[in-house]
Amino acid sequence: MENDIDLLTASTALGVATYIAIMIGYVARHDLGFSGGQIRHGAIFVAVAIGLAIVLDLLGRRPRKTG
């Protein structure tokens, strides 16, 4: 079993995530009435939380033996 992600899957995931971020930003700005600063601070907080979760996941893994 391979755990590799091919280019098509990665680019599709990036495109879908970008589209969802644009839709959430639009709803937050126009429907919920948040200001640009509020949206920016929330986005920074979420980005730091996701980055921290990725780092903790990578640091918690044990090195694999090759060969």
N, CA, C and O atoms as a GROMACS GRO file, in nm:
protein
  268
    1MET      N    1   0.082  -0.118   0.000
    1MET     CA    2   0.000   0.000   0.000
    1MET      C    3   0.088   0.125   0.000
    1MET      O    4   0.181   0.137   0.079
    2GLU      N    5   0.057   0.215  -0.087
    2GLU     CA    6   0.133   0.339  -0.093
    2GLU      C    7   0.055   0.451  -0.026
    2GLU      O    8  -0.067   0.459  -0.038
    3ASN      N    9   0.126   0.537   0.044
    3ASN     CA   10   0.065   0.652   0.108
    3ASN      C   11   0.097   0.780   0.034
    3ASN      O   12   0.079   0.889   0.089
    4ASP      N   13   0.143   0.770  -0.089
    4ASP     CA   14   0.179   0.888  -0.165
    4ASP      C   15   0.053   0.956  -0.218
    4ASP      O   16  -0.045   0.891  -0.253
    5ILE      N   17   0.058   1.088  -0.222
    5ILE     CA   18  -0.051   1.167  -0.278
    5ILE      C   19  -0.004   1.219  -0.414
    5ILE      O   20   0.100   1.284  -0.424
    6ASP      N   21  -0.081   1.190  -0.517
    6ASP     CA   22  -0.040   1.233  -0.649
    6ASP      C   23  -0.074   1.382  -0.670
    6ASP      O   24  -0.145   1.442  -0.590
    7LEU      N   25  -0.023   1.437  -0.778
    7LEU     CA   26  -0.037   1.579  -0.806
    7LEU      C   27  -0.183   1.617  -0.829
    7LEU      O   28  -0.226   1.724  -0.784
    8LEU      N   29  -0.259   1.534  -0.897
    8LEU     CA   30  -0.399   1.564  -0.924
    8LEU      C   31  -0.480   1.572  -0.794
    8LEU      O   32  -0.562   1.663  -0.779
    9THR      N   33  -0.458   1.481  -0.702
    9THR     CA   34  -0.529   1.482  -0.574
    9THR      C   35  -0.493   1.606  -0.493
    9THR      O   36  -0.580   1.671  -0.436
   10ALA      N   37  -0.364   1.639  -0.488
   10ALA     CA   38  -0.320   1.756  -0.412
   10ALA      C   39  -0.375   1.885  -0.471
   10ALA      O   40  -0.419   1.973  -0.397
   11SER      N   41  -0.373   1.898  -0.603
   11SER     CA   42  -0.422   2.021  -0.664
   11SER      C   43  -0.574   2.032  -0.652
   11SER      O   44  -0.626   2.142  -0.637
   12THR      N   45  -0.645   1.920  -0.657
   12THR     CA   46  -0.790   1.923  -0.637
   12THR      C   47  -0.824   1.963  -0.494
   12THR      O   48  -0.915   2.043  -0.472
   13ALA      N   49  -0.753   1.908  -0.399
   13ALA     CA   50  -0.777   1.943  -0.258
   13ALA      C   51  -0.748   2.090  -0.233
   13ALA      O   52  -0.822   2.157  -0.162
   14LEU      N   53  -0.641   2.141  -0.292
   14LEU     CA   54  -0.608   2.283  -0.276
   14LEU      C   55  -0.714   2.372  -0.339
   14LEU      O   56  -0.752   2.474  -0.281
   15GLY      N   57  -0.764   2.334  -0.455
   15GLY     CA   58  -0.868   2.412  -0.521
   15GLY      C   59  -0.998   2.413  -0.443
   15GLY      O   60  -1.062   2.517  -0.430
   16VAL      N   61  -1.037   2.298  -0.390
   16VAL     CA   62  -1.160   2.289  -0.312
   16VAL      C   63  -1.146   2.370  -0.182
   16VAL      O   64  -1.239   2.440  -0.143
   17ALA      N   65  -1.032   2.359  -0.116
   17ALA     CA   66  -1.010   2.435   0.007
   17ALA      C   67  -1.012   2.585  -0.019
   17ALA      O   68  -1.065   2.661   0.062
   18THR      N   69  -0.955   2.628  -0.131
   18THR     CA   70  -0.957   2.770  -0.166
   18THR      C   71  -1.099   2.818  -0.191
   18THR      O   72  -1.138   2.925  -0.144
   19TYR      N   73  -1.176   2.740  -0.265
   19TYR     CA   74  -1.314   2.777  -0.294
   19TYR      C   75  -1.397   2.786  -0.166
   19TYR      O   76  -1.477   2.879  -0.151
   20ILE      N   77  -1.379   2.691  -0.075
   20ILE     CA   78  -1.452   2.692   0.051
   20ILE      C   79  -1.412   2.814   0.135
   20ILE      O   80  -1.498   2.877   0.198
   21ALA      N   81  -1.282   2.848   0.137
   21ALA     CA   82  -1.237   2.966   0.212
   21ALA      C   83  -1.298   3.093   0.156
   21ALA      O   84  -1.335   3.182   0.232
   22ILE      N   85  -1.310   3.103   0.024
   22ILE     CA   86  -1.372   3.221  -0.038
   22ILE      C   87  -1.520   3.229   0.002
   22ILE      O   88  -1.570   3.337   0.033
   23MET      N   89  -1.590   3.115   0.000
   23MET     CA   90  -1.732   3.116   0.036
   23MET      C   91  -1.752   3.153   0.184
   23MET      O   92  -1.842   3.230   0.216
   24ILE      N   93  -1.669   3.099   0.272
   24ILE     CA   94  -1.681   3.131   0.414
   24ILE      C   95  -1.651   3.278   0.438
   24ILE      O   96  -1.719   3.343   0.518
   25GLY      N   97  -1.550   3.332   0.370
   25GLY     CA   98  -1.518   3.474   0.383
   25GLY      C   99  -1.632   3.563   0.336
   25GLY      O  100  -1.661   3.665   0.398
   26TYR      N  101  -1.696   3.525   0.227
   26TYR     CA  102  -1.808   3.603   0.175
   26TYR      C  103  -1.925   3.603   0.274
   26TYR      O  104  -1.984   3.707   0.302
   27VAL      N  105  -1.957   3.485   0.326
   27VAL     CA  106  -2.068   3.475   0.422
   27VAL      C  107  -2.036   3.555   0.549
   27VAL      O  108  -2.123   3.625   0.600
   28ALA      N  109  -1.914   3.544   0.598
   28ALA     CA  110  -1.876   3.617   0.719
   28ALA      C  111  -1.881   3.767   0.697
   28ALA      O  112  -1.922   3.842   0.786
   29ARG      N  113  -1.841   3.812   0.581
   29ARG     CA  114  -1.836   3.956   0.553
   29ARG      C  115  -1.974   4.013   0.522
   29ARG      O  116  -2.012   4.115   0.580
   30HIS      N  117  -2.048   3.951   0.433
   30HIS     CA  118  -2.172   4.010   0.384
   30HIS      C  119  -2.297   3.966   0.460
   30HIS      O  120  -2.388   4.046   0.481
   31ASP      N  121  -2.303   3.841   0.502
   31ASP     CA  122  -2.423   3.793   0.570
   31ASP      C  123  -2.416   3.812   0.722
   31ASP      O  124  -2.516   3.848   0.784
   32LEU      N  125  -2.299   3.787   0.780
   32LEU     CA  126  -2.286   3.797   0.925
   32LEU      C  127  -2.236   3.934   0.971
   32LEU      O  128  -2.247   3.967   1.089
   33GLY      N  129  -2.181   4.014   0.880
   33GLY     CA  130  -2.142   4.151   0.911
   33GLY      C  131  -2.008   4.166   0.982
   33GLY      O  132  -1.985   4.269   1.046
   34PHE      N  133  -1.921   4.068   0.973
   34PHE     CA  134  -1.789   4.082   1.033
   34PHE      C  135  -1.704   4.178   0.952
   34PHE      O  136  -1.718   4.187   0.830
   35SER      N  137  -1.615   4.251   1.020
   35SER     CA  138  -1.524   4.341   0.950
   35SER      C  139  -1.405   4.262   0.896
   35SER      O  140  -1.384   4.146   0.933
   36GLY      N  141  -1.328   4.326   0.810
   36GLY     CA  142  -1.211   4.260   0.754
   36GLY      C  143  -1.110   4.222   0.861
   36GLY      O  144  -1.048   4.116   0.853
   37GLY      N  145  -1.094   4.308   0.960
   37GLY     CA  146  -1.001   4.279   1.070
   37GLY      C  147  -1.043   4.159   1.152
   37GLY      O  148  -0.959   4.078   1.191
   38GLN      N  149  -1.171   4.147   1.178
   38GLN     CA  150  -1.221   4.033   1.254
   38GLN      C  151  -1.200   3.902   1.178
   38GLN      O  152  -1.162   3.801   1.236
   39ILE      N  153  -1.224   3.907   1.049
   39ILE     CA  154  -1.204   3.788   0.966
   39ILE      C  155  -1.055   3.752   0.962
   39ILE      O  156  -1.019   3.634   0.970
   40ARG      N  157  -0.970   3.853   0.949
   40ARG     CA  158  -0.825   3.829   0.942
   40ARG      C  159  -0.773   3.767   1.071
   40ARG      O  160  -0.695   3.673   1.068
   41HIS      N  161  -0.817   3.821   1.186
   41HIS     CA  162  -0.771   3.767   1.315
   41HIS      C  163  -0.819   3.623   1.335
   41HIS      O  164  -0.744   3.539   1.385
   42GLY      N  165  -0.941   3.596   1.295
   42GLY     CA  166  -0.991   3.459   1.304
   42GLY      C  167  -0.915   3.364   1.214
   42GLY      O  168  -0.886   3.250   1.252
   43ALA      N  169  -0.882   3.411   1.093
   43ALA     CA  170  -0.807   3.327   0.999
   43ALA      C  171  -0.667   3.298   1.051
   43ALA      O  172  -0.617   3.186   1.038
   44ILE      N  173  -0.603   3.398   1.111
   44ILE     CA  174  -0.468   3.378   1.167
   44ILE      C  175  -0.474   3.278   1.282
   44ILE      O  176  -0.388   3.190   1.291
   45PHE      N  177  -0.573   3.291   1.368
   45PHE     CA  178  -0.587   3.199   1.481
   45PHE      C  179  -0.606   3.055   1.433
   45PHE      O  180  -0.543   2.963   1.485
   46VAL      N  181  -0.692   3.036   1.334
   46VAL     CA  182  -0.719   2.901   1.282
   46VAL      C  183  -0.595   2.845   1.212
   46VAL      O  184  -0.565   2.726   1.226
   47ALA      N  185  -0.521   2.929   1.136
   47ALA     CA  186  -0.400   2.883   1.068
   47ALA      C  187  -0.294   2.839   1.169
   47ALA      O  188  -0.228   2.738   1.148
   48VAL      N  189  -0.278   2.915   1.277
   48VAL     CA  190  -0.182   2.876   1.381
   48VAL      C  191  -0.223   2.746   1.449
   48VAL      O  192  -0.139   2.662   1.477
   49ALA      N  193  -0.352   2.730   1.475
   49ALA     CA  194  -0.401   2.607   1.539
   49ALA      C  195  -0.378   2.486   1.449
   49ALA      O  196  -0.336   2.380   1.497
   50ILE      N  197  -0.406   2.500   1.320
   50ILE     CA  198  -0.384   2.389   1.227
   50ILE      C  199  -0.235   2.357   1.215
   50ILE      O  200  -0.196   2.241   1.216
   51GLY      N  201  -0.152   2.461   1.205
   51GLY     CA  202  -0.007   2.440   1.199
   51GLY      C  203   0.046   2.372   1.324
   51GLY      O  204   0.131   2.284   1.315
   52LEU      N  205  -0.003   2.411   1.440
   52LEU     CA  206   0.039   2.349   1.565
   52LEU      C  207  -0.002   2.202   1.570
   52LEU      O  208   0.074   2.117   1.615
   53ALA      N  209  -0.123   2.172   1.523
   53ALA     CA  210  -0.168   2.032   1.521
   53ALA      C  211  -0.082   1.947   1.428
   53ALA      O  212  -0.051   1.833   1.461
   54ILE      N  213  -0.042   2.002   1.313
   54ILE     CA  214   0.043   1.928   1.219
   54ILE      C  215   0.181   1.905   1.280
   54ILE      O  216   0.235   1.795   1.270
   55VAL      N  217   0.237   2.007   1.343
   55VAL     CA  218   0.369   1.993   1.404
   55VAL      C  219   0.366   1.890   1.516
   55VAL      O  220   0.456   1.807   1.527
   56LEU      N  221   0.263   1.897   1.600
   56LEU     CA  222   0.254   1.799   1.709
   56LEU      C  223   0.237   1.657   1.657
   56LEU      O  224   0.289   1.562   1.716
   57ASP      N  225   0.165   1.643   1.548
   57ASP     CA  226   0.148   1.511   1.488
   57ASP      C  227   0.280   1.460   1.433
   57ASP      O  228   0.314   1.342   1.451
   58LEU      N  229   0.356   1.546   1.366
   58LEU     CA  230   0.484   1.504   1.310
   58LEU      C  231   0.587   1.474   1.419
   58LEU      O  232   0.666   1.381   1.404
   59LEU      N  233   0.586   1.551   1.527
   59LEU     CA  234   0.682   1.527   1.633
   59LEU      C  235   0.648   1.403   1.715
   59LEU      O  236   0.735   1.343   1.778
   60GLY      N  237   0.520   1.365   1.715
   60GLY     CA  238   0.479   1.250   1.794
   60GLY      C  239   0.502   1.117   1.726
   60GLY      O  240   0.490   1.012   1.790
   61ARG      N  241   0.536   1.119   1.599
   61ARG     CA  242   0.558   0.991   1.526
   61ARG      C  243   0.698   0.939   1.554
   61ARG      O  244   0.793   1.014   1.573
   62ARG      N  245   0.706   0.808   1.557
   62ARG     CA  246   0.838   0.743   1.573
   62ARG      C  247   0.899   0.720   1.435
   62ARG      O  248   0.829   0.691   1.338
   63PRO      N  249   1.031   0.734   1.428
   63PRO     CA  250   1.096   0.710   1.298
   63PRO      C  251   1.079   0.565   1.253
   63PRO      O  252   1.085   0.473   1.335
   64ARG      N  253   1.057   0.546   1.124
   64ARG     CA  254   1.041   0.412   1.068
   64ARG      C  255   1.175   0.354   1.026
   64ARG      O  256   1.266   0.427   0.986
   65LYS      N  257   1.184   0.225   1.035
   65LYS     CA  258   1.304   0.157   0.986
   65LYS      C  259   1.291   0.140   0.836
   65LYS      O  260   1.185   0.103   0.786
   66THR      N  261   1.398   0.166   0.764
   66THR     CA  262   1.397   0.148   0.619
   66THR      C  263   1.472   0.019   0.588
   66THR      O  264   1.571  -0.016   0.651
   67GLY      N  265   1.420  -0.048   0.488
   67GLY     CA  266   1.493  -0.166   0.444
   67GLY      C  267   1.424  -0.292   0.462
   67GLY      O  268   1.478  -0.397   0.428
   0.00000   0.00000   0.00000
